[in-house]
Amino acid sequence: MQISVSEAKAQLTELVRRAEAGEEVVLTRFGQPVARLVPEARKPTLAERKAIIAEIMASAGQASPGPSAARSQDFLYDDAGLPK
């Protein structure tokens, strides 16, 4: 929905309610979009954050080892250790 800033002044409460319900409200000035009303992102609860951390901690020990960092650039050097 698009509405001019001057019209929005009189309907702010209704526009905020619509944004909270998930509708995007675009405010315009001289026909050009200048601002959007969107719902605030929901923050996870303490219990949800703890569950996420527990999941990360449980999967942390499951990482597979990758190539050795000391050997990852060997293709750049010859057998004498000089750049190719």
For each residue, the residues with C-beta under 8 A, 3 or more apart:
1: 18 23 24 25 26
2: 25 26 27 28 33
3: 7 8 11 15 25 26 27 28
4: 7 8 27 28 29
5: 8 9 27 28 29 34 35
6: 9
7: 3 4 10 11
8: 3 4 5 11 12 15 25 27
9: 5 6 12
10: 7
11: 3 7 8 14 15
12: 8 9 15 16
13: 16 17
14: 11 17 18
15: 3 8 11 12 18 19 25 37
16: 12 13 19 20 37
17: 13 14 20 21
18: 1 14 15 21 23 25 37
19: 15 16 22 23 24 25 37 38 39
20: 16 17 39
21: 17 18 39
22: 19 39
23: 1 18 19
24: 1 19 36 37 38
25: 1 2 3 8 15 18 19 36 37 38
26: 1 2 3 33 35 36 37
27: 2 3 4 5 8 33 34 35 36 37
28: 2 3 4 5 31 32 33 34
29: 4 5 32 34
30:
31: 28
32: 28 29
33: 2 26 27 28 36
34: 5 27 28 29
35: 5 26 27
36: 24 25 26 27 33
37: 15 16 18 19 24 25 26 27
38: 19 24 25
39: 19 20 21 22
40:
41:
42:
43:
44: 48 49 52
45: 48 49
46: 49 50
47: 50 51
48: 44 45 51 52
49: 44 45 46 52 53
50: 46 47 53 54
51: 47 48 54 55
52: 44 48 49 55 56
53: 49 50 56 57
54: 50 51 57 58
55: 51 52 58 59
56: 52 53 59 60
57: 53 54 60
58: 54 55 61 62
59: 55 56 62
60: 56 57 63
61: 58
62: 58 59
63: 60
64:
65:
66:
67: 71 72
68: 71 72
69: 72
70:
71: 67 68 74
72: 67 68 69
73: 76 77
74: 71 77
75:
76: 73 83 84
77: 73 74 81 82 83 84
78: 81 82 83 84
79:
80:
81: 77 78
82: 77 78
83: 76 77 78
84: 76 77 78
